[in-house]
């Protein structure tokens, strides 16, 4: 989690102009939306295929056809601001494995990861329900190069802290 955060925000620190253009183009970027949607649908399909469904177990083989159909329906009918919606869906999906790992750790430092994951869940819900908020939020702190560099530095430091915690505490 720390490595992903650091890698995403290094350009904000080193090249704020490029980062701002990329962030502002992201919500309407078709390929990003398609890739993130595909990743989210594959993840959900794997979860359902591996979950015990009880009396609905006989429906699992149909998922091999339903998942691609759901992808096509999503990318063609929900194409408006698809990239932030899919990113929000991935935020929601990523919370479960991270919380399952952090839950059983004895250190009080696990609460750092737990709080960050719950913030990620809230951000995921906001992005799924109101994807235009992505551009509004990113526009606030990527408005000028100084704010962009400060935000990038803070995010890279947070990523570094999470990496250090994972190597020393976890």
N, C-alpha and C positions, 0 to 999 in steps of 0.2 A: 504494500500500500504506500509506503514511504517512497519507494523507488519510482512508482508511477506518478505520484504527486510531484516529486522533484523533476522528473523528466519532462512532464507537461509544462512546468512553469519556468524552466531554465531559459527558454526563449524570451519570456517576459522580462527577465533580468538582463539578458545580453542583447536582445534585439527587440525593443519595445514596439517599434513601428511595424515590424513583421508580425509580431504577436497580436497586435491590435487588429490588423487587417484579417488575420486568420480567425480570430475570435469573432469578429463581426460578420465574417462570411460563413461561419460554421452553421448557424441555424437553417440556412437555406441551401446548404451544400448537399446535393443529391447523393453523391457517392458515399459521403460520411453517414448520411441517414440510412442508406441501404445496408451498409456494412454493420452499423450498430444495431439495426433492426434484425438482421440475420443472426448476429451474435446473441441477441436477447432471445430470439425464438428458438435457436438451437439449445441454449441453456435451459429454457423452460421445458422444451421437449424432453431433454435428458432427465430433468427432475421428475417429470410425470412418468416417463418410462421406467424409472428406478423406484418410484414410490408404490407402496402397496395400495391398490385401489379397491380391494374387497370385491363387492359384487359387480363393479365396473371394470374389472380386470380384462374382460373380453374386448374392451374398446382400445386397448393399447396398440394393436397392429394398425388401427386406422390413423394413428398419429403420423405415420410415415407419409401419408397423403395430405393430412390436414395441416401439418406444419408448413409445407411449401405453399399450399393454398392460402394460409393465413399470411404468409410473407407477401405474396402477390396482392392480396386484398389490402394489406396495410400500406404497401409502398405506392399503390395506385389510388387508393381512396382516402388515405390519411397522410398525403404527401406534404401538407402545409406544416412547416417547422418540424419535420420528422426527426432530424438529427438531435435536437435537444430532448424531444420526447423519448427517443430510444436511449439516449444517455441517461435520462431519469430512470427508465426501466432497468438499465444495467446497474445503476446505483442501488435500486431496490433489491435486485437479485444478489448483488455482492455483499449485502449486509449480513445475510444468514451465515455463510461460511466463516466470515471474520468474527462474528459474535460467538459462534460455536467454538472457535479456537481460543478466544480471549476469555470466555466464561469460566473455564476450569483452571485458569492460572491463579496462583496464590498471591501474587504481588499486587499491591494497590495501584501500580502503574497500568494495570489492565484497564482501569477506568479512563485513561487517556484515549485508548483505542475505542472503548465503548462509547464515550461521548462523541468522538469523531464519526463513528459509524451511525449513531443516531442523528447527527447533523446531516450526514450523507443521505439518510432515509428521508429526512424532511426536505432536503434539496431535491431528491428524486421525485417525491410526491409533487412538489411545486413544478418541476420540469414536465412531468407527465400531464398535469392538469393545466398549467399556464406556461407553455414553452416560450412565450414572448418575454417572460421574466429573465431568461438567460441573457438576452441582449441588453436588457435594462441594467442588470446587475454587473455584467462585464463592462458595459459602457461607463459605469460609475468609477471603477477603479482602473480601467484601461484608457481613461479619457485623455490623459497626457503622458508623456514619457516618464516623468518623475513618479507619478502614482503607479504607473505600470511596473517600473523597476522596484519600487518599495513593495508592492504586492507580490511581485515575483520573488524578491528576496525573502519575504516572510513565508511564502509557500515552499520555497526551496529549503529554508531552515526547518519548517515543519516536517517536510519529507526526510531531511537529515536526522531530525529527532526521532522520527518513527523507525528509521533504519538503525540508529544507535540502540533504541529500546529493543528492537527485534534481535539484535546481536548480543545484547548484554542481559536483558531482563527475561525475555521470552526464550 
